[in-house]
Amino acid sequence: MALILTYLGKGGSGCTTVAIAASKRLASQGKRTLLVSQDAGPALGILLGQAVEATPTQIETNFSALQFQSTALLQAAWEQLKQREAQYLREPFFKNVYGEELGVLPGMDAALSMNAVREYAQSGNYDAIVYDGRSGMETLRNLGSLEVMSWYVRRFRDVIANSDVYKAIQPFIQPVSVAVLNSGWSGQDAGNDAMDESLGLLEEGRSALANVQKAVAYLVTTGDELSNAQAKYLWGSAQQVGLHVGGVCVNAGAGNGSGGDLGDAFTPLAISTLPQRNGDWQNLMDAIPDPSQAAAAPTPQSFDAAASQLRVFLPGFDKSQVKLTQYNQEVTIEAGDQRRNIVLPAGLKGRSVTGAKFQDQHLVLSF
């Protein structure tokens, strides 16, 4: 699977410029790189010096770029849905509804684009995918949607399976499935095949996002007070989706901030100062941090078996800004307008949280 790389910062901090420079650097190192933009506007094409399409456009050796178009993604996904429906149902419902006539509802573009990123990452055609979202928070919500959707599938499948209604109709599932479906599923297997397949894809994406060898984010700031504050907020929010933040890029060419002493604000992240781009990309490319070094940054969560503790890295937040709840085998942490459901590791399953404290930017949960 390809490395997924993204840059998070306040609007106007130059994330798109940094993403292009990172793509060019990776390509110059011989890595087959795809730059993916969530913004369908003209800015990317202007910066690259050529038009970018909805399918990968060759920019230079080892470097391609594309701009997602939600209507095209929706049409392709609808055709796949119709093919799957025809595979399972004797009389498909949606065969007379065509992808060309569908409109894009709010939220569809995020789900469709994340699925497309997953497909490109798993295609074997690329070594790295640089994802350039519309904003830092939107990028995090899009990447975090894998974990959120995985939770919904797991949680509601259990709720339905344990409900009295499901238990009452279970004896009728097999004869109905024989009449309606192309295959004779029975009992618990009815509907579970497709559900398990979907859950497997989501879990695969969620695991990749949590692996620093497969997904890394960098903060981008211009060095001024507002940009620094937003970058730090995004740092903590990235931990809520399980995404490793490898360092900070101070984009001196995108603002008037001097940067100040960022070491204290973003400790222990490495700070990289990026020069202004004066027509030539090389100086900016040379200053881009190496994502292979991101493993030195703190991990979003860690488990101390000896101390029966779960440590969750939440920079930028304090105890008063965090809400903690527990349901069976999961702990839910609410911070930064986001919720994260953490499945407890084997050593903690079945145990309740007995204490919580903040220590060295970590929420430390004792069991």
N, C-alpha and C positions, 0 to 999 in steps of 0.2 A: 504494500500500500504506500502511496506517495506521502511525503511530509506535507502537512497543511500548515501554512504560515500566515499570520494576519497581524495587522497593526492597528492599535486602538488609541484614539485621542479625540480631543475636542474638535468640533468643526473648524476648519481653517488652519489646523496645525500641520497640514501637509501629508496626511496619511497616504493619499493616492500617489504622491510623488515618491515617498519612501517605499511604497509597495512596488512601484516600477523599478526603482533602483535596486531593490532586493531581488526582483525577478531577473534583471540584467546580470547581477552578480552571480546568481546561481547558474544561469545559462552559460556565463563565461567560464565557470568551473566544470562545464561538461554535463551539468544536470538538466534533464529535459523538464522544462518549467512551463507551467500554465498560469497566467495571471487571469483571475476571474473577478469581474466587477459586478456588483449588485446594482450599480447606477447605470441606467441605459442612456444617460445624457451624453453630450459631445465632448466632455472634458477629457476623458481617457484618450480618445482618438487624437485630440489636439496635442496632448502631452507626448503621445507616441509618434506623432507625425504621419499617421495613416488611419483610415477608417477601421473600426473593429466590429465584427459581426456577432451574431448570436451563436455561432459555432466557432471553434478555435481558428484564429487568424494568425498565420506565420508572421512574426515581427522581424526576427533575425534567427541565426543559428541557435537551436535548442530553446527558443523563446517564442511562445504563442500566447495570445490573449483572446478573451471573449467577454461580451457583455450579456448578462442574462436578460432575456425578454420573457416576461411572465406568461404572455399569451401562447408563445411557442412551447414553453415548458408544460403549460396546462394541456395543450392539445396532445402532446406526446404522452403525457401521463394518462390522459383519458383513453387514448387508444390502447395503452397497456392494460387499463382497467377492463375495457371491453373484451380484450383477449382473455384475460383471467376469468371474467364472468362467463364467457362462452365455454371455458374449460370445465367449469363446475356446474353450471345450470343448463337444464334441458331447454328452457325457454328464457333466454337472457332478457333482462328488463331494459337495458340501456342501448340496445343495438340501433335504435332509431334516433338517438341523441348524438350529435356530432361535435367533435372537439372544436371545430371552427366557429361554432355559434356560442360557445361558453364564455362568460365574463369572469374576470378575476375578482374574487371576494377578498376582503382584508384578511391577511394571514396566509392566504394561499401561496403567495410569492415566496415567503420564507420557507415553507415546507417543501415547495417544489425545488427551490434553489439548493437547499441542503441535500436533497436527494440527488440532485445533479452533481454536486460536489463529491458526494460519496461515490457515484458511478465513475466520475473522472479519476478519482483517487484509486479506485480498484481496477481501473481498465488496464493497467500495466503500461500505458503509453507515456506516463509522466513520473519523474522522480520527486517533483515538488509542485505544490499548488499554492499560489499566493492569493488569498481571498481578501478582496477590498470591498467592505460593506459601506452602506450609506452613512452610518455613524457608529461610534464605539458601542453604545448600548444596544443598538439594533443588531450589530454583529454578534454580540454576546447572546442575545435572545435567540438569534438564528442558530448559533452553534449549540446553545443549551437546549434547543427544542428536541434534540435527540434524546436527552435524558428525561425531559418532561413527558414526551410521548411514550417513552418506554415505561415510565411510572403509570401513566393512564392505562396502558394495555394490561400491565401486571395487576394493578389495583382493581380495575373494573371486571377483569376476567374472574378474579377471586370472588368479588361481590356477587356476580351473576351466578357463578357455579355453586355458591353457598346459599342462594336465595330459595325460599319456599316455592316460588313460581317455577324456577328451573327444575327443581326436584320433582314438581308435579307433572311437568310436561316431558320429562326425560324419557318415560316409556314410549312416547309417541314420536320421538325424534327419528328413530331408525326407519319406520315405515314412511314417514314424510320425506326423509332424505332420499329414500329409494325412488319415490315418485317425482321429486323435484330436481334432484342433483344427478349429475352424470356418474357419480360413484355412490355406493351404499355405505356411508359412514354410520357408525353406531355409537350410542351412549356418549361417553366423555369425548370420543374422537370427533363428534359432530361439530364442525366449525373450528376445532382446535388446530387442525393442520395449517390453515391459512393464518390463524392467530399466532401460532408458534413461529411461522416463517417471518411474519412482520416483526415479532418481538426479537427474533434472532438478528435481523438486520439492524434494529435499533440498538440492541446490546452491543453489536459489533462496532457501530459508530460511536457509541458512548465509551467503550473501552479504548478506542483509538484516540478520542479526544483527551482522555486521561493519561495517555502515554506520551511523555515528553519527546520520545523519538519519532512520534507521528503527528503531533500537533503542538505548536508553540505560538504564543502571542508576544508582541513587544508594545510597550507604551510609547506614545509619541507626544511630546510637548514642545512648545516654543520657548519655554523657560519663564513666561510671565505667570503671575499669581493664579489667574483663572485657569490657564492651561495646565499648570501643575496640579491644581486641586482636582480638575476633571480627570487627569491621568491617574491620580491616586485613587479616586473613586472607582474608576474602571479596573484598577488593579484588584481591589477587594471584590468587585463584582465578578471578575473573571474567575476568582476562586470558587464562587458560588455555582459556576457551571463546570467546575473541575478542570479548568484550562490553565496550563502552566504559563506564567509570564516570565520570559527569559531575561528582560532588561529594559532599559529606558533609552529612547533616542531623543536627544535634544536637537530639534530641527531649527537651528539658528537662522536659516534662510527663510523661514515662514513667519517670523514675528519679530517684535522689538525687545523681547525679554533677554536678559543677560544669562539666565539660567540659575544664577546664584549658587548657593550650596545645596545642590540636589541630593548629595550623599545622605544627609540626615533624613530627608523626606521619603526617600525610596530605598533606604537600607533594608536588605543587603543586596539589592539589584545592581548590576553593572551599568554604568552610565556611558553612553556613546554620544559624542557631540558631532552632529552632521553639518558639513559646510554648505554654503549656498551654491545652488547649481547655476553655473554661468554658461548655459548652452551645452556644455560637455557633461555627460553623466558620470564619467570615470571617477572624479573626485568624490562624488556622493556614493558611488558604488563601493569605493575603497573603505569608506567609513561605516558601512552597514555592519552591524554585529553578526557574528557567525552563529547560526541557530544550533550548531552542534555543541556549543558551549552552554546551552540553556539548561542543561541538567544540573548545573551548579546552583540554580535558583531554588527557593523553597517550593516544596510540593504542596498542592492544595489540601491534602490530608495525609495523615500517617497514623499508624496503630502501634502503640507500645504494649505488647502482650504482657510483659513482666509487671507493668504498673496498672494494667487494665484501663488504659486511657486511649481515647481517640483525640488526636490533635488536628484541628481544622484551621488552616491559615486564612486569616481575615484582616489583612492590612487596611487601615483607614476606618475601621469600625471599633467601637468599644462595647462593653457589655450591655449598656443601656440601649444600644441600637440593634440588638440581636434578640430574636424571639426563638425559643427552643421548645419543641414538642416531640413526643415519642409515641409511635404506634407499632406495636409488635416488634418486628425485626428491623424497623427503620427509624432513623432520627431525622426530623425536619428542622432545618435551620433557615430562618427568615432574616435577611439583611440586604440592604441596598435595593429595596423594591423587588427582591427575587427570593424564591423559595428553592431550597435544595433538599432532596430526599436522599439520605445516605443509608445504604443497606449495610447493616452491621456485619463486620467480619466474623468468622466462625468462633473466635474466642470470646465474643461479646454477645452472641445471639441468645435471646431469652433473658438477658439482664437489663435492668433499668438504670437510667442515669441517676447517680447519687450526688454528683457535684459538677459545677461548671465555673470556670474562672478564665480570665484573660492573662496571658503570659507571653511576652516577646511576640506580640502581634498574632498570637494563636489563641483560639478558643479551645480550651482543654476540658474535655468531658471525661469524668471518672465514672466507673461502673462497679 
